[in-house]
Amino acid sequence: MKAKKKNLKFEEALSRLSEIVEAVEDGDTASEDAIALYKEGLKLSEDCGEILSRFEEEVLSLQKKADETFSLLPFEPN
């Protein structure tokens, strides 16, 4: 099941990446297939990083100061 969708959601990309890791780690994957999976995994990893960066930018831009102006503050989880 190769991920070909252009705009994968983060959870979909992460799930596919997990499948790839399992397939490569089980040792039963042919060398050519393992290389193809590795390349797909690199692309998915890059996509996940870009999605997370967009999420971070959105969170930062939505945090308001008391005077109703927007500021870029780091997200601090509880």
Rosetta blueprint (number, residue, H / E / L):
1 M L
2 K L
3 A L
4 K L
5 K L
6 K L
7 N L
8 L L
9 K L
10 F H
11 E H
12 E H
13 A H
14 L H
15 S H
16 R H
17 L H
18 S H
19 E H
20 I H
21 V H
22 E H
23 A H
24 V H
25 E H
26 D L
27 G L
28 D L
29 T L
30 A L
31 S H
32 E H
33 D H
34 A H
35 I H
36 A H
37 L H
38 Y H
39 K H
40 E H
41 G H
42 L H
43 K H
44 L H
45 S H
46 E H
47 D H
48 C H
49 G H
50 E H
51 I H
52 L H
53 S H
54 R H
55 F H
56 E H
57 E H
58 E H
59 V H
60 L H
61 S H
62 L H
63 Q L
64 K E
65 K L
66 A L
67 D L
68 E L
69 T L
70 F E
71 S L
72 L L
73 L L
74 P L
75 F L
76 E L
77 P L
78 N L
